[in-house]
Amino acid sequence: MMIEEINIPAIKIEERADNRAVFVIEPFYPGFGTTVGNALRRVLLSSLPGAAVIGVKIAGVEHEFTPIPGVSEDAVNVVLNLKKLRFHLSEVGPISLKLKASKAGTVYGSDIELPAGVELINPEVEIANVSDKGELSMEIQVAKGRGYITAVEIDEKGFAIGTIAVDASFTPVTKVSFNVEPTRVGEMINYDKLTLDITTDGTITPEDAVKLSSMILIRQLEVFGTDVEDLTLIEEPAMEDGSDTKDFNVDEINLSLRTTNALVNNGLKKVSDIVAVGPEKLQEMKGLGAKALDEITVKLDELGIKFNETAS
């Protein structure tokens, strides 16, 4: 099918400072500035991967509304401060970090013990203030994810007793705004100029954020590149159990965060990988067990997929 070519705009950086950049993209065919700007903004704010605190266990604290002996802040304020921490993780997680402060004074993010593969981007964040003879000891759970997950949605089955689930905002982009104004192309004065203002948390540059968000959009739109007349001829790859079902990634089938991470950490990145392993070997893997197997089995049933009978 032949289509009329539409001009491709050029992009440049108009302003750059710290974790903020202003991009100018022009000229867009009339109307495309708003279409592209809005799409990029939505992806930038909701779909880029990042790492965040998902839980914390504070010594001597049973729930988030409990005061902490010898500490000026209560558990709620400490949790709010922990949510400001931004991390780079080399693995999916969750990863347990320890913090212990026994001297009077302000406790910062830099006081957290970081294992190999974990980098704290903003160690200057204040977490709490310890008084004389006070002490603060906690275990912080950090994991990778996308978008925003409430404390209610976070899977706590792998948490130690007394761990407080924390609302997690994984997105590395803190602010996005865009503006569209007319620009001239030859004698035409109704083409679009798109200005995109992006601020990140420092775990990713604004340039990389734009690249990644555009790649996500391209991947999502690729499916529409197939001629409609040919759609009935397309067959999804068969699963290893013989069913004619799409082979989803494990992070696409809405399992709990903990189960998803455990599967990925064990090298099971596709539904076909889960099916091939079988239920018995599955629950013997690190981070998985009977409850995770029940969850996976229910999800496979929803997808109309069964474990291989030959898998053991």
Stockholm file with secondary structure:
# STOCKHOLM 1.0

chainA/1-312         MMIEEINIPAIKIEERADNRAVFVIEPFYPGFGTTVGNALRRVLLSSLPGAAVIGVKIAGVEHEFTPIPGVSEDAVNVVLNLKKLRFHLSEVGPISLKLKASKAGTVYGSDIELPAGVELINPEVEIANVSDKGELSMEIQVAKGRGYITAVEIDEKGFAIGTIAVDASFTPVTKVSFNVEPTRVGEMINYDKLTLDITTDGTITPEDAVKLSSMILIRQLEVFGTDVEDLTLIEEPAMEDGSDTKDFNVDEINLSLRTTNALVNNGLKKVSDIVAVGPEKLQEMKGLGAKALDEITVKLDELGIKFNETAS
#=GR chainA/1-312 SS CCCCCCCCCEEEEEEEETTEEEEEEEEECTTHHHHHHHHHHHHHHHTSEEEEEEEEEETTCSSTTCBCTTBSSBHHHHHHHHTTCCEEESSCCCEEEEEEECSSEEEEGGGEECCTTEEESCTTCEEEEECTTCCEEEEEEEEEEESEECTTTSCCTTSCTTCEECCEECCSEEEEEEEEEEEEETTEEEEEEEEEEEEECSSSCHHHHHHHHHHHHHHHHGGGGSCGGGGGGCCCCCCTTSCCCCCCBGGGTTCCHHHHHHHHHTTCCBHHHHHHHCHHHHTTSTTCCHHHHHHHHHHHHHTTCCCCTTCC
#=GC SS_cons         CCCCCCCCCEEEEEEEETTEEEEEEEEECTTHHHHHHHHHHHHHHHTSEEEEEEEEEETTCSSTTCBCTTBSSBHHHHHHHHTTCCEEESSCCCEEEEEEECSSEEEEGGGEECCTTEEESCTTCEEEEECTTCCEEEEEEEEEEESEECTTTSCCTTSCTTCEECCEECCSEEEEEEEEEEEEETTEEEEEEEEEEEEECSSSCHHHHHHHHHHHHHHHHGGGGSCGGGGGGCCCCCCTTSCCCCCCBGGGTTCCHHHHHHHHHTTCCBHHHHHHHCHHHHTTSTTCCHHHHHHHHHHHHHTTCCCCTTCC
//
